Amino acid sequence: MNHLKIIRTFLVQKRNFEDLPEYGFPFVTLSQQAGAGGHFLSYAVLTEFLKYRDNSLFEGWHVFDRELCEVIAQDPELQSSMETLVSEKYRSEFDDFMDSLFTGQSSQYHLNKEAFRVVRMLALIGKVIIVGRSASLITADLPQGVHVRLVAPHAQRLARMMKRFKLCREKARETIDRQDSDRRKRVKRLFNRDIDDPLIYDAVWNTGKVGVDTICHSIIDLINSRADKKRKLIQHV
């Protein structure tokens, strides 16, 4: 299934997600504290899916993090940089107000609206792992979703950030604090929710204490559970 092709077609044709065909496949959203290992986990899950070659439910999955940003950035009506999209940088209400005052529109509003639309489309198509982008809240009403949040001790997140991006300790600390703060403010402003509220998610995992294999297996169990529930509903119709 070519998710990118489907999404780009809908964006070019200015179609809405309501026009998408009913695929009904499960999907996964990964929310994380900065440096908690969400990107690594997403690809570890895809690797684990390879062990289920005899089950079509686990075929054709894709991870959307930077790819999702690239899809949105290709819309000519959106004047946003890749850096802003990738970092999920939060703009204060004052900055956004000043932007709308001088330009007649809020760039952050349109960016968020388009990002939400793409996330929603991906979830409706299914067989995707969406990292960040407030995906758990955007898709909260879709029954096929598996919503996971990752946390970890600050020291371990710091070490991961330093290693992954080749940063000094101080720069890594600043990056973690900024990303956590931006994500928290964004969720509070757009959804009036606390990003750390465990009730938003199906599971919250501490990657400092729980191994990737355990988390992968739990996600697979949840995906199977969603698919079984879907099948039972169809059988009763």
Number of C-alpha atoms within 10 A of each C-alpha: 12 10 18 17 11 14 23 16 12 17 19 11 9 9 12 13 19 10 9 15 9 10 11 16 19 27 25 25 29 23 25 23 24 25 28 26 20 21 18 11 20 23 15 15 20 19 12 14 19 12 10 12 10 9 10 8 16 20 15 14 19 20 19 23 17 14 14 21 21 16 17 24 19 15 14 9 10 14 12 17 11 14 10 12 21 16 16 18 16 21 15 14 11 9 13 16 17 14 15 15 11 9 10 10 14 16 18 22 13 15 18 16 12 17 22 19 18 23 25 19 21 24 27 24 23 23 26 24 27 27 24 21 26 22 22 26 18 17 22 15 9 15 14 24 27 24 24 23 25 22 21 20 14 17 12 15 22 24 16 18 23 19 13 10 9 11 16 13 14 10 14 23 19 11 18 19 14 16 18 16 15 18 24 17 19 22 18 13 14 12 13 10 15 16 24 17 10 12 10 17 20 14 16 20 18 14 20 17 10 11 12 18 13 10 21 20 14 14 19 17 12 20 22 15 15 18 18 12 14 16 11 10 10 9 8 6 5
